[in-house]
Amino acid sequence: MYLERYIEKIQKKFDKLQTELSKEDLYSSNPAKTIEMAREHTRLKEILDLYAQLKTLQEAKASVVSLTKETTDVELQELAQHEIEKLDQKIHELTVAVLSSLFPSEEEKSSKNLIIEIRAGTGGEEAALFASDLYRMYSKYAEKKGWKQELLHFHPSELGGLKEIIFSIQGKEAFKKLKYESGVHRVQRVPATESQGRIHTSTATVAVLLEPEEIELNIKPEDLRIEVCRAGGPGGQGVNTTDSAVQIFHIPSGIMVRCQDERSQLKNREKALKILKARLLSKKEEEEAQKRAMERKSMVGSGERTEKIRTYNFPQGRVTDHRIPLTLYNLQSFLDGDIDPIIDQLIQKEVASRIARELAEENIPFSATEDDRKPSIV
């Protein structure tokens, strides 16, 4: 199996580091290198410890399965089956933890905020209603994970949907989990506005961005054109009476951001700058990513905004992710924030692909059966 072969590689690297770190004169001769080696040693040990726990669970499950084959006692069979189900859940969770720890990027390790932008695509009011459903789904998911959320900007539609909504999320592993959500999401259902009961297809786009730190982007004041104007739309007595809305135009990139949700001009300016910086960072990263086009094609969730990544089919109560592919028949639960079953499979597929490439590049033999090419690699 891919994972087993890769763990063997990690074990060899860990043993080599342990030998090097045991040398008495290492720190005095090169303290910076010693610290770096110690950090890598700790990281590899954490992976090996997780894998050891995984193997222990797999052995425990094998023992229980063996017991079920040896007994005809109905009550014992039921207890064993219940234990197998619990072990399967723990094995799944630990498998994802092991895979997630293999190739941590700097972005995944960071605790920086994410900025998620959801926009209604084709489908008019129905697309706006679907965008609202997606916002609720991610909001519920963030609540389950204990992540912090902040609404930055929204543009409602006439029927209560969302033409656009931008919000931030901060929490442990938020980027690692949500980075796969960028792309085109498609919904198939009978809209509330449909009088003849026909199923319509609409779309919404999702962009998951990292909120940049000040040092990552150097925005010159002379590159910005900042305008203030009166906020428009429903919102009470303060709307249309004060110049609180802020519009920022970044001249070099042509990116424009407008915020009017706060009654304070200063707060609208702060939010607009935050969104602008996130978009500029995303643009910068996309330009750099184009240089690695071949590598991107082999990655899961490449972030191409034109990709149709998922379909939500209401008549059949199913959700299908087209990148794995995987279909689940629990649409309502999924929309209530239970999206980990698909995210976990996307993580497994991405890691399996990367492990296979690295082993092949180093001429390390590994099995390449059809089962190994499936998302689950353990």
VOVO-490093 format. One record per residue: residue in one letter; x, y, z of N, C-alpha, C in turn. Coordinates in pm, whole numbers, padded with zeros to 5 digits, always signed. Each point is the difference from the previous one (the first is absolute). Example, Ala and Ser with C-alpha at 12.3 -4.5 7.8 and 13.67 -1.06 7.14 Angstrom:
BEGIN
a+01319-00569+00780-00089+00119+00000+00090+00120+00000 s-00035+00105-00072+00082+00119+00006-00077+00109+00073 
This chain:
BEGIN
m+00084-00119+00000-00084+00119+00000+00088+00124+00000 y-00053+00108-00061+00075+00125-00006+00045+00047+00138 l-00093+00008+00093+00030+00058+00131+00106-00082+00073 e-00013-00130-00002+00095-00087+00069+00142+00020-00052 r+00012+00010-00133+00132+00021-00061+00056+00136+00037 y-00087+00099+00007+00047+00134+00033+00041+00010+00147 i-00071-00069+00087+00036-00001+00142+00138-00065+00019 e+00030-00100-00081+00133-00061+00006+00107+00104-00033 k-00028+00083-00097+00093+00108-00038+00016+00099+00116 i-00110+00036+00064+00005+00093+00113+00078-00060+00116 q-00020-00129+00024+00072-00068+00110+00151+00006-00022 k+00043-00021-00123+00144+00005-00031+00055+00140+00022 k-00077+00100-00042+00043+00139+00018+00005+00035+00148 f-00098-00049+00076-00005+00025+00145+00121-00062+00069 d+00031-00125-00035+00114-00069+00062+00131+00072-00030 k+00014+00049-00123+00121+00072-00038+00014+00130+00080 l-00110+00073+00014+00001+00124+00077+00034-00027+00147 q-00055-00108+00053+00025-00035+00139+00147-00029+00024 t+00062-00065-00096+00143-00029+00010+00083+00128-00004 e-00039+00091-00092+00072+00127-00014-00014+00085+00126 l-00121+00004+00054-00025+00084+00117+00069-00052+00125 s+00039-00124+00000+00068-00059+00117+00147+00038+00007 k+00054+00061-00106+00140+00041-00002+00021+00119+00094 e+00100-00009+00087+00020+00099+00105+00036+00138-00052 d+00078+00009-00107+00049+00129-00048-00091+00065-00104 l-00117-00059-00026-00086+00050-00106-00047+00143+00027 y-00053+00024+00119-00057+00132+00029+00107+00109+00000 s+00115-00028+00059+00106+00102+00006+00056+00034-00137 s+00003-00096-00091+00055+00023-00133-00100+00070-00093 n-00129-00028+00017-00101+00063-00087-00134+00004+00073 p-00020+00097+00090-00124+00005+00079-00126+00018-00083 a+00006+00083-00106-00119+00025-00083-00047-00129-00068 k+00097-00075-00054-00034-00126-00067-00053-00102+00100 t+00056+00001+00121-00044-00094+00103-00145+00025+00038 i-00037+00127+00014-00138+00034+00034-00095-00045-00111 e+00041+00023-00123-00083-00041-00115-00016-00151-00003 m+00106-00072+00025-00005-00146+00001-00088-00050+00114 a+00008+00065+00115-00080-00041+00115-00149+00019-00028 r-00034+00110-00066-00141+00023-00036-00052-00107-00095 e+00083-00035-00099-00040-00103-00096-00011-00136+00070 h+00091-00026+00094-00003-00124+00077-00131-00011+00079 t-00041+00111+00061-00125+00003+00076-00119-00023-00091 r+00001+00065-00117-00112-00016-00095-00012-00144-00047 l+00112-00062-00034-00004-00139-00047-00043-00095+00111 k+00043+00029+00122-00041-00085+00114-00150+00006+00020 e-00060+00118-00015-00145+00014+00013-00072-00084-00105 i+00053+00000-00124-00061-00080-00107+00010-00149+00033 l+00118-00043+00042+00022-00141+00032-00085-00045+00118 d-00017+00088+00099-00085-00033+00115-00145-00016-00043 l-00046+00090-00088-00138-00010-00050-00019-00130-00077 y+00100-00033-00083-00010-00122-00081+00001-00124+00090 a+00078+00005+00107+00004-00113+00095-00137-00018+00066 q-00065+00111+00035-00135-00008+00056-00098-00060-00102 l+00018+00040-00126-00086-00051-00107+00016-00151-00015 k+00123-00047+00001+00025-00144-00015-00058-00077+00118 t+00007+00059+00120-00056-00065+00119-00151-00017-00013 l-00066+00106-00051-00145-00007-00021-00035-00103-00106 q+00078-00005-00107-00027-00097-00107+00017-00143+00051 e+00099-00022+00085+00021-00133+00057-00114-00037+00095 a-00048+00101+00075-00113-00024+00092-00124-00038-00079 k-00022+00069-00111-00116-00032-00084+00012-00141-00057 a+00120-00036-00046+00021-00134-00056-00031-00108+00104 s+00035+00027+00125-00027-00097+00107-00150-00017+00022 v-00073+00112-00001-00145-00006+00021-00067-00070-00117 v+00045+00030-00123-00056-00065-00119+00024-00151+00008 s+00119-00039+00045+00033-00142+00014-00093-00067+00102 l-00031+00076+00107-00088-00054+00104-00140-00027-00055 t-00048+00088-00085-00135-00017-00056-00008-00124-00086 k+00111-00040-00059+00002-00118-00086+00008-00130+00081 e+00043+00015+00126+00020-00119+00082-00116-00031+00093 t-00095+00096+00014-00110-00022+00093-00134+00002-00073 t-00095-00072+00056-00136+00000-00054-00097+00066+00097 d+00053+00050+00109-00081+00068+00101-00054+00131-00059 v-00131+00014-00010-00063+00117-00062+00032+00127+00076 e-00011-00007+00133+00026+00119+00083+00145+00046-00015 l+00091-00095-00003+00142+00032-00015+00027+00057-00139 q-00071-00053-00100+00014+00051-00137-00043+00147-00007 e-00110+00034+00067-00049+00139-00001+00098+00093+00070 l+00053-00044+00113+00098+00082+00072+00126+00021-00084 a+00042-00105-00068+00119+00008-00083-00022+00096-00117 q-00119-00006-00061-00031+00089-00113-00001+00146+00044 h-00053+00024+00119-00002+00135+00054+00143+00050+00023 e+00085-00087+00049+00141+00035+00024+00073+00027-00131 i-00032-00079-00103+00062+00020-00131-00038+00136-00057 e-00125+00039+00016-00044+00131-00050+00074+00113+00070 k+00020-00012+00131+00073+00103+00075+00146+00005-00045 l+00060-00118-00020+00139-00005-00044+00015+00057-00141 d-00097-00027-00088+00004+00054-00136+00002+00152+00002 q-00083+00059+00086-00005+00146+00009+00133+00056+00050 k+00058-00064+00101+00129+00046+00053+00111-00019-00103 i-00004-00111-00075+00100-00025-00104-00009+00106-00109 h-00123+00034-00037-00019+00103-00103+00058+00134+00047 e-00034+00040+00121+00048+00129+00053+00152+00003+00010 l+00059-00110+00044+00145-00005+00015+00069-00006-00136 t-00063-00067-00097+00056-00004-00135+00011+00140-00058 v-00107+00077+00013+00000+00138-00050+00106+00083+00072 a+00014-00023+00132+00100+00074+00078+00141-00032-00049 v+00027-00128-00028+00132-00039-00049+00027+00064-00136 l-00095-00012-00091+00018+00054-00135+00017+00151+00003 s-00077+00067+00086+00007+00146+00008+00134+00047+00053 s+00067-00084+00076+00127+00040+00060+00120-00022-00091 l-00019-00070-00112+00114-00036-00086+00061+00117-00074 f-00084+00086-00057+00050+00110-00083-00060+00134+00043 p+00029+00044+00121-00060+00126+00045+00064+00120-00069 s-00080+00080-00070+00051+00123-00060+00004+00108+00107 e+00071+00108-00030+00006+00111+00096-00138+00058+00022 e-00081+00002-00107-00135+00055+00013-00085-00086+00092 e+00013-00131-00013-00080-00092+00081+00042+00006+00147 k+00128+00026+00025+00048+00006+00137-00033+00133+00067 s-00031+00101-00082-00022+00133+00056-00137+00010+00066 s-00013+00101+00084-00129+00025+00065-00063+00128-00055 k+00046+00040-00119-00054+00121-00060-00147-00018-00038 n-00068+00113-00012-00140-00005-00038-00015-00043-00145 l-00112-00065-00028-00042-00026-00137-00104+00104-00037 i-00004+00035-00126-00111+00081-00050-00070-00082-00107 i-00128-00023+00020-00080-00078-00095-00095+00093-00073 e+00002-00006-00131-00090+00081-00083-00096-00093-00074 i-00128+00023+00018-00102-00079-00070-00080+00096-00088 r-00015-00035-00127-00074+00085-00093-00101-00084-00078 a-00118+00054-00018-00101-00065-00082+00049-00004-00145 g-00019-00116-00065+00043-00014-00140-00121+00004-00092 t-00007-00095-00091-00113-00005-00092-00124-00050+00073 g-00114+00061-00033-00124-00046+00061-00081+00108+00070 g+00043+00125-00007-00079+00110+00056-00025-00013+00149 e-00126+00017+00040-00037-00004+00142+00028-00136+00063 e-00018-00106-00078+00025-00134+00054+00148-00017+00033 a+00089+00057-00083+00143-00005+00027+00033+00076+00129 a-00069+00112+00020+00022+00079+00123-00047-00077+00123 l-00112-00070-00013-00048-00082+00112+00097-00114+00030 f+00057-00057-00105+00098-00107+00017+00127+00052+00067 a+00042+00121-00038+00117+00062+00064-00025+00016+00150 s-00123+00034+00036-00037+00013+00141+00008-00136+00070 d-00042-00107-00069+00009-00135+00057+00146-00039+00025 l+00088+00036-00093+00142-00033+00016+00060+00076+00118 y-00038+00126+00014+00050+00078+00114-00043-00064+00131 r-00126-00042+00007-00050-00064+00121+00077-00130+00025 m+00029-00076-00106+00072-00128+00013+00139+00022+00061 y+00075+00097-00053+00133+00026+00052-00005+00058+00141 s-00101+00081+00026-00016+00058+00133-00026-00110+00103 k-00087-00095-00035-00030-00113+00089+00125-00086+00020 y+00075-00021-00107+00123-00080+00008+00100+00066+00094 a+00014+00132-00013+00092+00074+00086-00043-00010+00147 e-00130+00006+00024-00052-00012+00136+00036-00137+00060 k-00016-00105-00081+00031-00135+00048+00148-00013+00036 k+00086+00072-00074+00144-00007+00023+00047+00096+00109 g-00089+00089+00043+00039+00098+00101+00082+00114-00055 w-00015+00029-00131+00076+00108-00062-00074+00133+00014 k+00077+00108+00000-00058+00134+00008-00040+00048-00139 q-00109+00077-00006-00048+00052-00128-00024+00151+00011 e+00020+00067-00112-00030+00143-00005-00056+00034-00138 l-00117+00062-00002-00062+00041-00126+00066+00129-00047 l+00050+00001-00124+00069+00117-00052-00087+00081-00095 h-00078-00068-00083-00081+00071-00099-00106-00094-00055 f-00119+00052-00026-00100-00081-00069-00091+00089-00083 h-00052-00061-00107-00089+00071-00093-00124-00089-00020 p-00109+00031+00071-00119-00087-00009-00075+00015-00131 s-00077-00104-00033-00087+00005-00117-00142+00035+00044 e-00087+00021-00094-00136+00043+00031-00079-00106+00076 l+00028-00127-00024-00076-00108+00065+00069-00057+00123 g+00098+00071+00052+00065-00045+00122+00124-00085-00020 g+00044-00014-00124+00123-00073-00027+00120+00094+00012 l+00114-00045-00051+00121+00080+00007+00066+00006-00138 k+00008+00119-00056+00073+00016-00125+00150-00016+00025 e+00042+00044+00119+00141-00012+00038+00010+00007+00151 i+00091-00079+00057+00029+00009+00143+00147-00032+00022 i+00064+00079+00085+00141-00018+00031+00012-00006+00152 f+00066-00103+00051+00015-00015+00144+00135-00064+00030 s+00047+00018+00123+00128-00057+00039-00021-00111+00102 i+00093-00095+00001-00001-00111+00096+00141-00015+00055 q+00008-00019+00131+00130-00024+00062-00012-00120+00093 g+00093-00095-00016-00004-00118+00086+00104-00101-00042 k+00030-00093+00088+00100-00102-00026-00041-00088-00117 e+00090-00014-00097-00018-00084-00119-00112+00051-00091 a-00041+00125+00013-00109+00052-00084+00040-00002-00147 f+00121+00044-00031+00042+00001-00141+00017-00141-00054 k+00055-00087+00082+00021-00139-00042-00131-00066-00041 k-00107+00033+00071-00130-00060-00027-00074+00069-00114 l+00003+00133-00001-00087+00074-00091+00064+00038-00133 k+00129-00027-00017+00066+00039-00125-00059-00072-00121 y-00065-00114+00023-00057-00077-00111-00133+00058-00051 e-00054+00100+00069-00134+00049-00034+00000+00102-00113 s+00116+00049-00041+00005+00097-00110-00045-00064-00130 g-00090+00067-00069-00047-00051-00128-00148+00029-00020 v-00056-00063-00102-00141+00019-00034-00084-00109+00064 h-00100+00039+00077-00094-00092+00063-00133+00008-00076 r-00056-00116-00033-00123-00005-00081-00115-00058+00080 v-00118+00059-00013-00119-00050+00069-00106-00037-00102 q-00069-00110+00025-00112-00045-00084-00121-00017+00090 r-00101+00085-00019-00121-00007+00081-00111+00082-00064 v-00121-00013+00056-00114+00079-00047+00002+00133+00076 p+00024+00111-00066+00006+00129+00070-00135+00040+00059 a+00004+00084+00101-00123+00049+00063-00082+00082-00099 t+00068+00055-00100-00069+00083-00100-00055-00080-00118 e+00021-00131+00000-00044-00085-00112-00142-00049+00024 s-00090+00037-00088-00143-00034+00018-00037-00136-00057 q+00082-00054-00092-00034-00126-00066+00081-00119+00053 g+00074+00021+00106+00072-00110+00063+00119-00053-00077 r+00056+00081-00087+00115-00045-00079+00130+00019+00079 i+00091-00094-00019+00131+00006+00067+00090+00095-00077 h+00060+00093+00071+00095+00094-00061+00141-00030+00049 t+00098+00040-00079+00140-00012+00038+00059+00139+00014 s+00056+00029+00117+00062+00129+00027+00138-00023+00060 t+00080+00106+00005+00135-00013+00054+00035+00115+00094 a+00102-00025+00080+00060+00104+00083+00149-00029+00004 t+00081+00103+00009+00144-00018+00006+00049+00026+00142 v+00100-00078+00040+00061+00015+00132+00149+00021-00019 a+00055+00098+00068+00144+00025+00000+00049+00002+00144 v+00099-00083+00029+00058-00006+00135+00138+00064-00006 l+00017+00112+00071+00123+00078-00005+00063+00007+00139 l+00130+00013+00004+00069+00025+00125+00008+00151+00023 e-00035+00044+00120+00013+00142+00030+00148+00031+00018 p+00055+00089-00081+00145+00025+00005+00040+00082+00121 e+00123-00020+00044+00056+00084+00103+00060+00123-00065 e+00023+00104+00080+00050+00126-00054+00130-00019-00076 i+00088-00090+00049+00131-00014-00062-00008-00071-00135 e-00112-00065-00029-00011-00077-00124-00030+00088-00121 l-00064+00114+00025-00038+00088-00109+00041+00143+00032 n+00067+00060-00094+00041+00139+00016-00087+00085-00091 i-00108+00053+00055-00092+00082-00079+00035+00147+00020 k+00037+00065-00108+00037+00141+00007-00127+00087+00004 p-00002+00100+00085-00117+00089+00008-00036+00063-00134 e+00103+00031-00079-00027+00065-00130-00064-00095-00101 d+00001-00132+00031-00063-00098-00090-00149-00017+00029 l-00050+00069+00103-00139-00014+00039-00080+00127-00031 r-00118-00020-00053-00096+00110-00015-00118-00032+00090 i-00016+00076+00107-00103-00026+00100-00110+00104-00012 e-00123-00048-00015-00115+00089-00012-00101-00034+00107 v-00068+00100+00049-00109-00021+00096-00130+00049-00061 c-00107-00070+00033-00130+00036-00055-00108-00049+00095 r-00122+00030-00029-00110-00043+00085-00037-00145-00028 a-00024-00072+00108-00038-00140-00013-00138-00011-00061 g-00023-00107-00078-00129-00020-00063-00067-00126+00048 g-00130-00013-00028-00074-00121+00036-00068+00013+00133 p-00076-00106+00041-00073+00004+00126+00096-00001+00118 g-00041+00063+00109+00088-00003+00116-00033+00099+00107 g-00109+00073-00009-00039+00088+00109+00030+00145-00027 q-00010+00082+00103+00009+00143-00015+00139+00046-00043 g+00104-00072+00042+00136+00046-00030+00039-00017-00145 v-00066-00091-00071+00034-00026-00140-00047+00115-00087 n+00082+00036-00098-00030+00107-00096+00002+00139+00063 t+00048+00012+00124+00005+00132+00063+00142+00041+00038 t+00093-00096+00009+00139+00032+00035+00094-00063-00102 d+00115+00064-00018+00101-00051-00094+00086-00104+00070 s-00060-00118+00028+00071-00104+00075+00056-00109-00090 a-00053-00016-00120+00050-00104-00091+00139+00037-00051 v+00086-00102-00013+00137+00022-00046+00027-00089-00121 q+00058+00060-00103+00037-00073-00122+00148+00021-00026 i+00075-00111-00009+00145+00007-00020+00035-00063-00134 f+00074+00075-00080+00044-00048-00132+00152-00011+00003 h+00049-00124-00024+00145-00023-00006+00043+00018-00144 i+00068+00110-00028+00029+00041-00138+00084-00102-00076 p+00111-00053+00055+00083-00093-00079-00072-00128-00042 s-00085-00055+00087-00066-00127-00030-00139+00016-00060 g-00060+00118+00020-00136+00022-00048-00106-00059+00091 i+00038-00047+00118-00095-00059+00095-00072+00111+00077 m-00132-00014+00011-00079+00098+00074-00080-00071+00108 v-00006+00060+00118-00075-00055+00113-00088+00109+00056 r-00124-00037+00032-00093+00096+00060-00060-00061+00127 c-00003+00077+00109-00061-00045+00125-00092+00110+00052 q-00122-00042+00042-00096+00096+00051-00081-00057+00117 d+00042-00115+00050-00082-00068+00101+00004+00068+00136 e+00113+00066+00033+00011+00069+00128-00047+00145-00015 r-00049+00058+00109-00042+00139-00003+00118+00094+00018 s+00115-00060+00036+00121+00078+00016+00086-00007-00125 q+00039+00117-00051+00085+00004-00119+00134-00067+00027 l+00055+00019+00122+00128-00059+00035-00006-00152-00002 k-00108-00058+00056-00014-00146+00000-00017-00055-00141 n-00076+00070-00083-00016-00043-00139+00133+00005-00074 r+00081+00101+00030+00132+00012-00063+00089-00117+00041 e-00001-00034+00130+00082-00111+00050-00040-00132-00065 k-00131-00023-00011-00047-00125-00061+00034-00004-00148 a-00015+00112-00069+00030+00005-00144+00148-00028-00024 l+00089+00056+00082+00143-00025-00014+00034-00146+00027 k-00068-00062+00097+00023-00141+00033-00036-00088-00121 i-00115+00028-00061-00043-00078-00117+00094+00023-00117 l+00040+00127-00021+00091+00033-00110+00132-00076+00013 k+00056-00003+00121+00127-00069+00021-00013-00150-00026 a-00111-00058+00042-00022-00143-00024-00008-00030-00149 r-00068+00088-00075-00012-00022-00144+00134+00020-00070 l+00079+00097+00046+00131+00022-00060+00093-00118+00027 l-00007-00055+00123+00082-00116+00033-00041-00120-00085 s-00131-00018-00018-00049-00111-00082+00047+00016-00144 k-00004+00123-00051+00044+00027-00137+00149-00031-00015 k+00077+00039+00102+00144-00026-00002+00029-00149+00001 e-00074-00073+00085+00020-00145+00009-00040-00070-00129 e-00108+00048-00064-00045-00062-00126+00103+00021-00110 e+00062+00118-00003+00103+00028-00101+00120-00091+00020 e+00037-00021+00128+00111-00090+00028-00036-00144-00032 a-00128-00035+00024-00044-00137-00024-00001-00036-00148 q-00017+00100-00086-00001-00024-00144+00134-00054-00048 k+00105+00032+00074+00133-00048-00036+00013-00150+00028 r-00092-00049+00083+00004-00143+00034-00126-00069-00052 a-00038+00033-00124-00126-00047-00057-00010-00152-00002 m+00107-00068-00037-00004-00145-00008-00024-00062+00137 e+00063+00057+00102-00019-00052+00135-00141+00024+00048 r-00057+00114-00034-00135+00033+00043-00103-00097-00056 k+00025-00048-00122-00097-00090-00062-00013-00130+00077 s+00105-00039+00069-00002-00126+00074-00047+00017+00145 m-00025+00125+00039-00042+00026+00137-00151-00001+00012 v-00051-00041+00114-00143+00006+00027-00034+00139+00047 g-00112+00052-00048-00042+00133+00045+00098+00106-00041 s+00029+00009-00129+00101+00094-00047-00043+00145+00014 g-00129+00021+00026-00046+00137+00022-00046+00070-00126 e-00001-00069-00113-00050+00063-00121-00145+00037+00019 r-00032+00128-00016-00135+00047+00028-00102-00052-00102 t+00049-00044-00116-00092-00046-00103-00037-00148+00016 e+00062-00068+00093-00030-00142+00019-00137-00019+00065 k-00074-00099-00049-00123-00041+00070+00044-00108+00097 i+00011+00036+00126+00057-00095+00095-00105-00087+00068 r-00125+00051+00012-00098-00075+00079-00141+00032-00048 t-00089-00100+00009-00141+00017-00036-00087-00038+00119 y-00097+00085+00029-00096-00022+00109-00136-00025-00066 n-00044-00127+00001-00123-00039-00067-00110-00021+00104 f-00097+00093+00004-00105-00006+00102-00104-00109-00026 p-00047-00021-00125-00101-00103-00022+00044-00139+00047 q+00130-00030-00015+00051-00132+00040+00070+00004+00136 g+00006+00118+00062+00061+00012+00131+00147-00039+00002 r+00072+00030-00108+00140-00042-00007+00094+00117-00027 v+00124-00019+00041+00107+00096-00031+00115-00079-00062 t+00050+00049-00112+00106-00069-00073+00120+00091-00016 d+00116-00047+00044+00124+00074-00025+00065-00064-00122 h+00021+00081-00104+00045-00053-00129+00151-00024-00005 r+00074+00042+00100+00145-00017-00003+00045-00135+00052 i-00085-00069+00078+00048-00124+00062-00027-00122-00091 p-00114-00028-00057-00132+00057+00030-00065-00077+00115 l-00094+00069+00068-00069-00062+00112-00140+00058+00009 t-00099-00087+00019-00138+00043+00017-00052-00045+00135 l-00059+00094+00074-00061-00030+00129-00148+00032-00007 y-00080-00081+00065-00145+00022+00000-00046+00054+00137 n+00067+00108+00040-00035+00066+00126+00008+00151-00019 l-00066+00049-00104+00012+00140-00040-00032+00097+00113 q-00111-00023+00072-00039+00094+00104+00104+00006+00111 s+00052-00117+00039+00104-00003+00102+00125+00072-00047 f+00032-00017-00127+00117+00067-00060-00017+00151+00006 l-00118+00048-00038-00028+00144+00002-00006+00054+00143 d-00017-00088+00098+00002+00041+00140+00142+00004+00057 g+00098-00018-00087+00139+00014+00043+00077-00128+00016 d-00060-00116-00031+00071-00128+00012+00074-00031-00130 i+00101+00080-00032+00069-00012-00129+00132-00077+00010 d+00037-00044+00119+00127-00072+00016+00011-00127-00083 p-00109-00079-00021+00017-00122-00080+00061+00024-00137 i-00037+00110-00065+00058+00031-00131+00138+00063+00016 i+00016+00092+00094+00129+00065+00020+00108-00102+00034 d-00034-00096+00087+00097-00103+00038+00044-00083-00121 q-00094-00031-00089+00034-00076-00120+00090+00081-00093 l-00025+00131-00009+00084+00087-00083+00142+00006+00055 i+00013+00007+00132+00132-00002+00063+00072-00129-00033 q-00070-00113+00012+00062-00130-00026+00045-00012-00145 k-00083+00049-00092+00037-00012-00141+00122+00086-00033 e+00003+00122+00054+00114+00088-00026+00129-00060+00056 v-00006-00052+00122+00120-00056+00062+00044-00127-00072 a-00095-00083-00041+00034-00123-00074+00074+00034-00129 s-00049+00104-00070+00064+00040-00124+00142+00049+00024 r+00017+00078+00107+00134+00054+00029+00096-00109+00045 i-00048-00092+00082+00085-00111+00044+00046-00081-00120 a-00094-00030-00091+00033-00080-00118+00107+00069-00084 r-00012+00132-00018+00098+00073-00080+00138-00003+00066 e+00003+00023+00132+00129+00004+00069+00069-00136+00000 l-00079-00106+00022+00059-00134-00002+00052-00034-00140 a-00075+00041-00102+00041-00029-00137+00128+00077-00035 e+00008+00126+00044+00118+00082-00027+00125-00059+00064 e-00016-00066+00114+00114-00057+00072+00018-00148-00031 n-00078-00050-00097+00010-00141-00042-00024-00097+00116 i-00088+00039+00091-00037-00089+00110-00118-00085-00047 p+00011-00131+00001-00110-00084-00049-00124+00012+00086 f-00114+00004-00064-00127+00004+00072-00105-00066-00086 s-00107-00048+00062-00106-00065-00076-00083+00104-00071 a-00048-00031-00117-00081+00094-00078-00125-00069-00049 t-00065-00071+00090-00123-00069-00036-00114+00099-00008 e-00112-00044-00050-00118+00086-00010-00044+00048+00137 d+00009-00089+00100-00038+00039+00136+00087+00113+00052 d+00129+00000-00036+00091+00104+00047-00032+00134-00061 r-00066+00001-00117-00030+00128-00065-00128+00061+00051 k-00070-00073+00086-00121+00055+00059+00038+00102+00107 p-00096+00091+00037+00032+00103+00098+00057-00054+00129 s-00056-00108+00054+00049-00055+00126+00126-00082-00029 i+00110+00035+00066+00126-00067-00033+00052-00082+00116 v-00082-00024+00100+00045-00082+00113-00075-00132-00001 
